[in-house]
Amino acid sequence: MNILVLLAGVADNRYPLHEIRIDAAGLIEESGQSRRQLGPFDEGALELALKLRDAREDCRIEVLVLGGSNNDNLLRSVAAFKPDRLRLLDLQPCRPWDARLSAAQIAGLIGAEGTPDLLLIGREFGDLDEGSLPVLLAARLALPLFALAQYAEWQDGRVRLLRERGIRQQWHSVAGPLLATVTNDRRNKLRHPLMKNVMLAKKMTFDSVTASAAADSDVRLADLAPAREVQRGGQCRLLDGDVPSQARALAGYLRGEEEENAA
């Protein structure tokens, strides 16, 4: 099985954010050496891939790390887990706030190189995405989507993915190429790499690949306006008091006591 893992990273909040400007073309212009690390959803996607490879010798992991600040350190942290292939993904143009464009760029690259058997991606792709990119990417690649995966295992030669909804477990047996978004869970907490692999990663060099696509809409960050404030309407009111008081008020409303008292 060939597994492709897409990682974006998030800003490390232990360090000050670097300066970010908008250039004349309406694109993000970064300066400084801000720290970037794998987010919890990135870590979950990588750990699920590692677990599947641990169990099968014929399982191969390829990782694409989205370009941005602190590229070298982020690549080395991933290289310490010894994926079979690791590359830096450069989007041209890079507009992370335009998920439709980013999905088209990544889909074009994957389509040209060959669709993997399983594509794993965190349920949010980086700091600037609200979760729409994986859905758009699955649509672009014409792949079925399994969202919010928490665990993966082999059974009878096939990968099974698990997600939970309340007290229910939902299992899906992967029968063909599929894109799965991963959410963080105690079962996919990223392991610690071996120290010898960390030291080897410090000496590595990495290839990069460019994913380009023509923008089908000119969504410039500089042109985006703040959301318009909408005044609430209808018979709305806030529940005052402590939690027990709010619960009693809500229970009374649901039982219709307020309407009876008003009558």
N, C-alpha and C positions, 0 to 999 in steps of 0.2 A: 504493500500500500504506500502511495505517495501522499504525504500530508504537507500542506502549505500553511504556514502560520504568519499572519499579518500582525505586526506590532507597531504601535505609534509612540508609546511613551507619554508621560505627563510631566509637568513641571514639578521639581522637587521643592516642596514648601519649606524645607529646612534652610534654603538659600534664597537670597533676594532675587527677584525676577530681573532679567536684563531689560534694557531699553528696547521698546518696540515702536516703530514709526510706520506711517503709511506713505509710500512714495507717490510720485506724480502719476504713476499708472494705476494707483489704487490697490497696490499689493503690499503685503507685510514686509517690512524691512527690519531685520533683527541686527543687534550689535551686542557685543559683550560675550561673556562665557557663562550663560545661565546653565544650571544643572537640570538634566532631564533623566528620569528614571522610568522603569516599567511600572505601569499602574496595576492595580489589583486584577483588572480584567485581562490585561496583557499577560500577567503572570499565570492566571488560570488557563488561558489558551495554550501557553507554552508547556505548562505542566501536564495537561491532558495529552498533548502530543508526545511528551517524554514517556508518560505511563504506557501509551500504546506501543511505542518503540521498545520499551523494556520487555514487553511480553512477546514480541515477534521480531525475529532477526531480519525478515524481509520488509520491515517497515522503515521508510526513509522520510526524514524531516527536512524541509526547506523553510527558511525564515527570511522574510523581507521586513526590514526595519525602516520606517518612514524617516526621511531626512528632516533635519532641523538642528536646533542647538545641541551641543554636547554629543555630536554624532559618534565620535571615536569611543568615548567611555561607554555609551549605551551599547554599541556593537560589541565591545569587549565583554561586557557583562553577559550578553547573550551567547557569545562564542564560548564562554566557560562551560556551557551545557552541551557543547559539542554537537550542534546540529550538522547534518550531512552537507548542507549548503547554507551560506549566510551572505546576504547582500544588502546594501543600502539602497532604498527606493527613493528616487528623486522625481517628484512630480513637476511637470512643466506645462503650463504655469502652475504654481503652487497656490491654491486658494482653498485652504481647509474649511472655510466657512461655507463653501459651495459644495455640498455633499454630492450633488448630481454630477458635477464636473469631475470630482475626485474619483467617484465610482466608475465613470467612463474611462478615465485614465488607467486605473488599476485593472479594469476588465479587459481593456485593450492589450495590456501586457500579458495577462494570464492567458487570454485567448490565443495570442501569438506563440506563447511558449508551451501551451498544452495544459488543459484543465486538470488539476490534481484530483485524486480520489476523495479527499476530504480537505476542506478549507476551514481553518479555525481562526476566529477573529474575536477580540473582546467586544462586548455588547455596546460599548462606546469606543470610538476610534480616536483617541487623543483628547486633548483638553477642549478643542473647539467643536467637537461633534456631539450632537444630542442623541445619537443612536440610529440615525437614518441611513448612514453610509452602508452598513452591512446589508440592509434590506434592499437598497438600490443596487448594490453590487451583485447580490443574488439574482435580481431581476435582469441585470445586464448580461450575466453569464448564463441565464436560463437554468439556474440551479434551484432545487428545492431548498427551503430554509428551515432549519431547526433552531429556534431561538432559546436563549437563556439556559444553555447546557451547563450542568454542574459536575458531571462525572462521565467517564467513558471506559469501556472495557471490551474485551474480545469475547465472543460467544459463537461457537460453531463456525469459526472462520470469518465472521462479520463483526464490525464494530457496533456496539450498542451505546446509545447516548441517553443520559438520564436528566430529567428536570423534575422539580417538585412544585406542586400547586397545593398549598395548605397541607392536608394530611395525605394527599394523593401523589403517587409516583407515576410519571409518564416515561415510558421507555420507547426508543425508536431504533430499529435495526437498519443500518445503512446498507441499502441495496445497490446504490450507484453514486456517482459524484454528488456531493452535498456541501452546502455552506452551513456551518454552525456558529452561532454567536455564543460566547462563554461569559458567564457571570461568576463572581468570586464565591467560593464555598470552601469549607474546611477540608473537603476532599480533594480540592485542586490547589491547595496552598503550595507555592513554588518551593521546591527543595533547595538546599544549599549546594552549590557546586563544589567539586573536589578542589582542594587547594592547588594541586599540580596542574589542573585544567585552567584555573585562574591565572597562574603564572605563565602558562603557555599562551593564553589569550592576549597577554600584554605584549607579545612579540609578533602578533599576527597583523597582516594587512588584509584589507577587505575590498571586494569588487563592488561596484555600484551599477545600477541599471536605471535608465530614464523612462518614465511612462508619460507620454505626451498625448494630448487630445485637444482639438479645437473647441473653444468655449462656445456652447450653443446659446448662451445668454451672457450678456455683459454685466454680471453681478459684481460690481466693484465695492469693496469694503467702505471706501470713502463716501459712497452714495447711500449707504444704508442709514435709515433714520430710526430714532428710538420709537418703540411701540407706543401707539396712541393710548392715552389713559381712557378707560371706558368706565363711565359712571354706572354703579349698580342700580338695577331697577327691580320692581316687584316688591313683594312683602318679605323683605329680608331683615333679619336682626341678629346681632351678636349675642351669644349666651354669656352672661356675666357670672361671676362667682368662681368658687373652686370646682374641681372636677365632679364631685358628688352632686353639687347644686346644678351644674350643667346637665349631668345625666338625668336628674329628676325632671328638669325643664324639658329636655328632649323626649323623655318617656311620656310626659304629660301631653306634649304636642302630638306624638304619634297615637296616643289613645283618644285624642280629640277633646281633652279636658278644657283646653283654652277656648275652643269654640263654644263648649257648653257653658262655661263661665261667662262668656261674652253675651250669650243669649239670656 
